[in-house]
Amino acid sequence: MNSHHAPSSLAPLLSGLNNKQLEAVTLPQQSALILAGAGSGKTRVLTARIAWLIQTEQTSPTGLLAVTFTNKAAKEMLARITALMPINTRGMWVGTFHGLCNRLLRAHHREAGLPASFQILDIADQLSLIKRLMKQLNVDDEKFPPKQVQNFINGCKDEGLRAHAVDAYDPHSQKLREIFEEYDKQCQRDGVADFAELLLRCYELLERDAHIRHHYQSRFKYVLVDEFQDTNRLQYQWLKLLAGKDNCMFAVGDDDQSIYAFRGARVGNMRDFEKDFNVKNIVKLEENYRSHSNILNAANAIISHNKNRLGKELWTSAGAGEPVRVYDAPHDNDEAQFIVDEIKMLHAEGMELGEIALLYRSNAQSRILEHALFSANLPYRVYGGLRFFERAEIKHALAYMRLIANANDDTALLRVINFPARGIGARSLEQLQESAREHNCSLWQAAINKVGNGRIGGKGIEGFVALIRQMVNEAYGITLAEMAELATTLSGLKTHYQNEKEGEDRIANLDELVTATVAFTQQDFGNHHNVDGDTEQDLLTQFLSHASLEAGEHQADVGREALQLMTVHASKGLEFKTVFISGLEEGLFPHEQSGYEANGLEEERRLMYVAVTRARQRLYLSHAQSRMLHGQVRYGIASRFLDEIPDELVKHLNSKPVFKAGTDRDYHALPTVMGTPSSAHKNAMPWKIGQQVAHAKFGNGVVVSYEGNANDMRVQVNFSREGLKWLALEFAKLEKI
């Protein structure tokens, strides 16, 4: 049917679509890949396609299947379909991968080997089952942390692997495989399925049972998939089975916005789809309805540096708009203050706070921004996460610090007496609380009495008492930052989080807590606490009060106008009039880990592309020449992503940074942690970071960092032939190029 001569009954359905959107919606009976750029109206295209297929009687509402990634997206899709045409959507197969697999398994539970009323294990239930099973198998949970085992099992299932198919080359991997096998048997006995099992069991059923497979292939002549770039290996295999060879797959996605590799997403699925389904024509939705062209051109320029893209170029008819503003801060406090000052100005000019977003690469970076906003009395909300001092790992560390300050703090003690786990059960805690009530004393005193009198069941409470005593002893005479370090390491918190799938983020937050104590000492009390005779213990008390105040106040109430703070990952799918992207330094964004992972830098660049395309009218990019990380000052160079934006799109809000790297720069392993704040003397350094130099033995290189003081300073140079080298400045014999 010719889409340009559609019957009048279809006019309301197709009205307002641009030419490319119209082409996508009215494609003939064939598999198609819709490359939908940011802000190009992909949801509208997807829902209009479904409505068009039904209205033109190419299928019935129950003859198609549409897959989304969230329940919210599925509900929105159904709501939009009913807005386009008056149909009952109840019988339609529109939902998430897990929701649709659950529905199919319920209908064929016998063939799938499941009871009719099988239960679904959520993440917490699954972890509890793994812990019980490991106890039965006498598996050491220190060598095999249950959370790590859980991640291993789910990761295998997401790759479509059962225990017998997992490679095991050493005793550790063999034990993991054995636990996986026993876990599967236990789930089968219990008649339960975890989230990953739903998809794997459904895939296995369709692959094994030709009758059921052909039934669904005959039923669903049209299969439509949203956010296709986020599919993992198993999800794509499931879709291929369901669609068969003759059905029409309509995949909508954007390879430039594929940012979930850490969850198993395969950006390569889009290229495979083009080949596997013999896609004749990729429809590119490039007209953007969100941003002005300066912002879009910046995004296009950045992402063009990625190889193996399907390729597209965003454009808009909305005009050039304002230039991209770049701010080069001397240090991170200055960067945070600049952002606060700009927000105040924008708000005074009439912009609502809710239309402004502050984006950062990792959660730990929010702390310094939160402090600046708190000090400026600007209400904010952390989207998709908790404010810094409300995060569980921070509250755990603060509880240990509270016990150093006052071991009789019952609330703090109850929070961490068995975290990380040390074998103290509910019954032991009840006995401890009963003893405290009986003797009218704190839980700490009750614990000491129990240990002293030998009236203690296990070693857990005894070990906890010994730990707190050790902390108190070691905290004597050390700095506030060292106390924070003590609370995060001696407690076992860091070791505990090392075993979590996303524990890296939590460890970064714990390191940032140490940074917060250094900043608190220097900025908030550095000018007067010695004069007043305050001790480090006094500082500890003051810092704990400060942390409580920042945690307990100023978080904007629901419904109240507030700034939006979030990681770039959390910002995907959102848009704002004004966006600030902070911390644009090598090692922060792009993240230092990206250099160690295959295609890691390309994923970071896609993340930057997502961040830039969140902005509608105004975009700020900022970086700091020095930043305190993990309690130490680090000197870095501006992110390569700033280099990749053409100068004509940019307005520098201060002098063009001397640290801005050249396009031929070898960035590998660039920023490194630099000495303590007290030992770093920037003015004593004769070389600028980013400066090209020559060495008689090592050849040409770039100065990337330095440490020490004027009498004993080292410089780090990244040589093109020899890589990174530390050189004593006195003997470095470097020459400027």
N, C-alpha and C positions, 0 to 999 in steps of 0.2 A: 504493500500500500504506500502511496506517495504521501509523505508526512506533510508536504506543503499544500496538499489539497484534502486535508482531513475533513470528515463530515462535521456539520455545525454542532452536533452533540458533543464533539471532542474539543470544541473551541475553548470552553472554560478551563478544561484540563491542561491545555497546551499554552494558554495565554501567558505572556510574560517571560516565556523561555527564550534565551538567546539562541542563535543558530546552532551552536555546538551542543547546547543542552537539548535542543529539539531533536538533533540528529541522534543523540544517545538514547533519548526516551523512545523514539519511534524506529529504532533499528529493526531490520527484518529478522526472521528466525535464524539466528546464528549466535555463537558464543562471542562475547565482546569484552574488551578491557577498557574501562573508562578511567583515564588518568586525570584525577580530579585534584587540581591545585588548591592550596589553602584559600578559603573564602570564596570558592567558585560555585557554591550551591549544590554540593554533591548529594546531600540528604533530599533536597527537593527533586533532583534528577532520579534518584533511586525510588522514591515514593511515586513520582509521576509515571515512571516506567511500569511499576506494579499496576497502578490504576489504569494505564493505557492498555496493558495486556488483557486486563479483565474487561474493560469497556469495549474493546474491539473483538471480544469473544475468542481470543486466541487461547485463553485458559479460564478456568473457573477460579474463584477465590481459594479453593482447597487444592488446586492443581499446581500451585507454585510453592516454593520454599525460600524464605529470606532469612539470612543469618547476620546477626549483629554481634558486637562484643560485650555489650552491657544491657541489663534489663531496662535501664532508663532509655537507651537508644531504641530498643524494641517497642516500648510503649509509645515513644514519640512517633515512630514510623507508623504504627497502627492508627494513632490519632490523626496523622496527616493524611493517611489513605481515606479515612472516613470523612475528612474535611473535603477531599477531592470528589468523592462519590458516595452515595448512600448505600453502603453494604454492611452486612453483619460480619465482623472480623473474627468472631469467636472461634470458628473452625479453621482459621488460617494458621499455617505453620510459619510463624514469624517469631524469632527468638534468638537466644544466645546458643553457642555450640553446646554448652552443657545442658541448657534447658531442652533443646530439641533432642539431644541424645537420651536424656532422661525420659522424654515422652515416647520415643521409639522403643526403648528398653522396657518400659511399663507394658507396652502393647505386645511385646514378644519376650516376656521374662523367662518363659520355659526354654525357648530356643537359646536364650542368652545364658542359661544356667543360673538364674536368680529367682528367689521367691517373689511371689506376687506383690508383697508389701515390703520389698527391700528398702532399707533405710540408707540415707546419704550421710556420710561422715563429713562434717566441716573440718577445717584445718585444725581446730583445737581438739576435736574428738579423735581425729587421726593421730595426732601427736600422743594423746593419752593411750591409745591402743598400742602404739609403737613402744612406749615406755613400759607398759605391762608385759608385752611380749619379750622385750629385752631382759626384763627381770626374770621371766620364766626360763630364758635361754642362758642366764648367767653371763650376759654380755656387759663388759666394763663400759659404763656410760661416760667415762672420761676419755677413753680411747675412741669410743663411738658415740658422740653426743647425739641424743635423740633427734634434735632439730636437723642435724647434718644427715642423719639416716632418712628422715622425712624428705629432705630436699633431694637426696639421691634417688629414692623410690619415685617421687613425682617427676623428676627429670628424666628418668628412664622411660616412664610411661608416656611422657610428652613426646619422646622420640619413637614411640611405638614398640618399645622393648619389654618383654617379660624377663623374669630373672634368668631363665635358662639361656637367653640370647645375649646376656651382658658379659662382656669380656672381663676376665679377672686374672691378673698377672702376678699378684702377690697376696700374702695372707690377709692384708687389710681389705683389698677389693673382694677377695673370696668370702670374707666374713660379711661384708655388706651385701653381697649377692645372696648369701645364705639367709640373712635377716629378711631380705626382700621376698625370698621364696616362702619363708614361714609366715610372713605378714600376709601374703596373698592367700595362703591356706586358711589363716585365721579369719580373714574377711569372708572367705567362701563359707566357712563353718557358721559364722555369725549372720550371714545373709546381708552384708552391708557393702557399699561401694563408696570410695572417696571421689572427689571431683575429677581427678585425672583418669580414674577407672571408668567413669561414665563414657568418656570419648573413646578410650581404648577398647572397652568391651563392645561398644556399638560398632566400631570399625571392624573388630574381629567377627562379629555377628554377620555384618554385611559381606565381608570377604568370604566367610565360610559357607553361608547359606544362600545359594543362588536364587532360590524361590523368593525369599524376602527381599533380596537385592533387586531382582527384576520387578517385584511389586512396586517398590518405591521409585525405581527408575521410570516405570510406566506412569506412575502417578505424578511425579514432579518433573514435568517437561521443562520447566523454567526454574533455575536455581540462581538466586541473587545473593551476593555477598558484599557487605559493607566493610570498610577499613581492611581491605584485602592485604595490605602491606604488613599487617600485624599477625597474620596467620603463622603458626608453627608448622613443623614437618608433618605431624600427625593430622592436624586439622585439614591441611591441603590434601593429604591422602584420603581422608574421609570424604571430602567434597568430590574428589575424582571418582571414588566408588559410587557415590550417590548419583552423580550426573551421568555416569556411563559415557558411551561414545556419541550418542545421538542427541542428547539433551542440550539445552542452551544454558551456558553459564554466563552470568552478567556480573563481572567482578569490578567493584569500584574501589580505587585506592590511590595512594600517592607514594611512590617509592622514596621521594625526597623527605617524607615525614615518617619513615620507618625508624623508630627510636627505642624499640623494646627488645633488642637482641639479648639483653640480660634475662629476659623472660622466655627466650626461645624463639622469638619472632625471626622469620627468614625473609629478608628483603628479596632474595633470589627466587622466591615463589612467584613473583610477578613475571619474571622472564620465563620461568618454567611454564607458567600458565599460557603465555603467548604461543609457545611451541606445542605444549600438550593438547591444547584445544584449537590449534590451527587458526588463531585469531587473524582475520584478514585485515582488520582496520582498528587501530588504537584511536579512540576518540579522546582528544585532549581538551579538558575544560581549563582554559588559561585566563579567562576574564575574571578578575577578582572584584568582589563587591564590598570589600572590607577596608582596604588601605589605599593611601595615596601612592603615586608612582615612585617617588623617591625611596620610600620604604620597600616597595616591591623590587625596584632595581637593585637595591642593596642586597636583598635576599637572593635575587637571581645571580648576582655577581658572586656571592659567597658559595652557593650550591654548585655553581658551574665548575668549581675546582674538584668536585667528585667525579670519579670515573665510573663507567658501567651504569650510568643513569639511562632511563628510558627517554628522558629529556623533555622539557617543556619550559615555557617562558611566561611568567605571570605578567599581566598588564591590566590597566584600568582606564576608564574614561573620566575618572574623578579629578584628574589634574595632578601636577607635580607635588603640591603640598609643601610642607616644611622640610628643611634639610635634616639629615640624621645628625643629632648632636653628640659629640664625643668629648668626654672630660677625662683629662690625665691628672690624677690626684697624686700628691707626694706620698701620702700614706692612707691606710684604710679608714682611719677616723675622719680624715678630710673628705674621702669619698662619700662616707655615710652622711656627713654634715651637708655636703653639696646636694645630695639627693633630698634631704629634709628641706633645705632652703628652696629648692625648685618646686617641691610639692606645695609648700606654703604659698609660693607665688602663684602657682596654677590654681590653687583653691581660692585664693583672694580674687583671682580673675573670673571665678565662677564655675570652675570645673569641679564636679562632684568627686569626693574621695574614692567612691566605689568604682569610678571610671579609670583609676590609676592602679597599675600593677607593678610590683617590684619582683623581678625574677633573678634567680641565682642557680648555679649549677648543682650545688649540693646543700643539703639541709643545714650543715654546720655554719654556712655563711650567713644565715638569717640572724645570728646572735647579735652581731655588731649593728645591723640595721634596726633590729628590735630595740636595742638600747638607745639609739639615736631618736627613734620615733617616740619611745617612752619619755625620754628627756624633753622632747618638744611638745608633749601632750597631744600627739596625733593618734587617733584611734586606728587600729589595724586588725586584720584577721588573717591568720595563716590558713590558706586554702589547702585542703587535702592533707593536712598534717597538724601537728601541735606546735604551739609556741615553744621556744627553746627551753625555757625553764619548766615546761610542763611535760617534756618528753620523758618516757619511762626511764631510760638509761641515765638521764640527768638527775631525776628524782632519786634514783637508787644511789648515785654517787654523792648527792647532797645529804642523803640520809646517813651515809658513813661519815661525812664531814660533821654532821650534827652530833653524831655519837662521839667523835673526837672532842667536840666542844663540850658535850654534856651527855655522858653515857646513860643518864637517867631519863632520857627522852624516849618515852614508851612508843610513840608513833613512829619515830625513826627506826627503833629497834624492831618493831613488828614488820616494817617494810622489808628489812634486809636480813633478818635472822636466818632465813632459809633461801636467800638469793644472793649469789648463785646457790643452787641446791646443795645442802650439806647434810641431808638425811634427817632433818627435824620434822617429824610428822605432826598432824593436827592434834593428836592426843598429848604429845609432849608439850605443845604450846598451851593447851588447856590446863595441864598440870602447872605450868609456869605461871599462868594468869591466876589460877586458884591460890597458889603459894603467895603471890604478890598481894592478893586481896586479904588473905589470912594474916599476913604479917604487916599489912598496911605500908607496903614499900613499892619501889619501882620494879619493873620487870628485870632490869639489870641487876638490882640487888638480890632479887629472888634467884636469878641465874647463878650469881656468885655463891649464894648460900647453898644452892643445890650441888654445885661443883665442890665447894668446900666440905660439905657434909657427906660427900660420896653418894648422895641420893639422886642419882641421875641414870636414866635408862641407857641412852646411847652416848656416842662420842660427839654427836652433832653440837649440842649446847656447849659442851666443854671446849670444842674447837672454836666455836664462835666467841666465847669469853676470851680465849687465848688470843684470837685475832684482834679483837677490839683493844685489849690491853697492849698488844704489840703496836697497833696504830697510834694509840695515845702516847706510848713511849717514844716512838720514832718521830712523832709530830713535834716533840719538844725542841724548840730552838731552830726550827726550819721555817722557810718562807711560806706564805699563803699558797703560792703556786705549787710548791713541793708537797704541801698537804693535799691539794687537789690531785696531784699525780699519785700520791699514796692511796687516796680513796679509790682511784680508778684501777690501780694495778694490784696492790696488796690484797684488795677485796676479792680479786678474781673476776671483776666485771669485764675487763678487756679480753681475758682468756675465754670467758663465756661467750662473748659476742663474736669472737673470731670464728666460732663454729656455726654461726648463722648464715643463711644464704645472703641476706642483705645486711649482715652485721658490720660491713665496712662503713656504712652510713652512721651506725650507732657509735662505732669507735671514733669516727671523725668528730661526732658531737662531744664525746668524752674528752678528746684532745682540745676541742674548742672551749670546754669548761675551764681547762688549765689556762688558756688564753684569756678567758674572762676574768680570772683571778689576777693575772698580771695587769690587765687593763684597769681593773678596779683599783689595784694598789697604786698604779702610776697616775691615773687620771682623777680618780675620785678622792683618794686620800693621800696621794703622794706628797702633797704640799704641806700637810699639817699633822699627819699622824705621829711623826717622830717628835714634833714639838710638844704635842699633847701627852707624850709618854706612852702612846698606845703600843702594846705588844702585838706579836703576830696572832696570839690567841684572841686579842681584842678585834684585830682585823678579821679573823675568821668569823666571829660573831656578827660583825658589821656586814660582811659579805653575805652571810646566810640570810640576814634580814633583807638585804638588797635583792637577793634572789627571790625571796618570798614575795616582796613587793612587786617585782616585775612579772612574777608568775600569777599573782592574785589580782592584779588590777590592770586596767587599760585594755584588756581584750574586749573588742567591741561586742556589744550584745547583738543577738540575732535580730536582723531588721534595721540595725543602726548603720548609718553611712560610715564606711570604713575603707581604708586602703587594703589592697589585696597583696599578700606576700605569698610566694610559692616557688617551688623548684620549676625548672623549665619542663621537666617531665609532666608535672601536675598541670601545666598551663595548656597542654594540647587540647584543642577543641574550643578554647575560650578566646575572647577578644576584648580589647580595652582601648579607650581613646588615647591614653598615654601609657607607654611601657618603659621602664628602666631595666636594663640588663647590666648587672654589676659584676665585679670580679673577673673582668675579661683579661686574664693573664695566662701565659703559658703555664701549664701544670694545674691550673684551676679550671679554665675553659678555653681550649680543650683540656680535659682531665688528664693528669699524668699517667693514669693507667692505660689510656688509649694507645700509647706507643708500644705497649706490650701485647696488644690483642690484634688478631687478624682483622683488618678493615675497621679497627677501633677509631681511627681518626676520621674516617668517612661517616661513622655513626655520630661522632661529636659534631661534625659539620652539619649533619641533618638536624641535630638538636639545636644548633645555632639558627638554622633556617626556620625551625618551628618557633623559636623565641622571637625572632625579628618579625615574623608574619602574624604575631598576636596584636601588633600595634595598628591602630586605625589612622591616627592623625599625627602623633608625635612620638619619636623614639629617641631614647637616651642610651648611650653605651659608655660605660665607665670602667676604668681600671686604676690600680694603685701601684706606684713604683716600689713601695715597701708595704708589707702586710704582716701582721702578727698571726702566726699559725702555730698551733701546738705549744704556745707559750714562748715562741721564738720569732724574731724578726726575719722575714724572708724578702729578698730583693728579687724582683722578676722583671720580665719584659712583656710588653703588650701582646695580647693574643694575636696569632696569625690571622684570625678572622677579621680583625680591624684592618689589616693590610689588604684584605681581599675586597674591600669596599672602595670603589672609585672615588677619588678626591672630590670630584664635582658634586657628589651627593652629600658630602660631609661638611658640617660646621664645627670647627674645633673651638671649644669654649674657653680654652687657654692656649698657650703656645703649643705648637705641634710637638709631640713628645720625642725627646732624644732617644728614648728606648724603643721607638717603633722599629720593628725589624724589617730588613730588606727582603725582597721576594726570593732571593737566592739563599736565604738563611737555612742552615741545617738546624732544625729545632729539636732533634732527638734529645730527650732527657734534660731539657733546658733548666727550669728553675730548680734550685735545691735549697734545702733549709739552711739558713744562715745564722750564725752565732746568737748569743743572747742579746736582749735589748741594750744592756749596759756595755757590751763589748763592741757593738757595731758603730763605727764612726764613718759616716758617709763622706764627710769632707776630707778625710785623710786618704781617700782612695783616688789615685791619679788617673785611673782608667774608668771610663763610663761603661755601664752595662749595655751590651749591644754593639760595642766598638769592635771593629775589625783590627786584628793585630797579627804580627808575624814573629815566629820564634826560630832561632837558628837550627834547632834539632827537630822540632815537631811540625814546622811549616806554618801555614796560615790558619787562623782560627778566630773565634768570637768570644769576647769576655761575657760570661753568663752570670757570675756571682762572685762574692768575696766574703771573707769573715775575719774576725780578730780585731785588734786595736792598732793604733798607729805604730807601736813598737814591734808588733808581731802579727803581720797581716798576710793572709794567703789570698790568691786570686784563682778563680776557676775559669778555664778556657776550654771551649769546645773546638778541638782541632779537626779539620776536615779529613785528615788522614788517620790521626791517632785517637780521636774521640775525646772524651772529657779528661782533663788533667788538672790537678791542684798544684800550684806553684807558689813557693814562698816568694812574696813580692820583692824582697831584698835581692833575691838571686834570679828573678824571673827572666830578665834580659828580653823583655818584649819590645817590639817596635810598632808604632802606628802604621797602618797601611793607608 
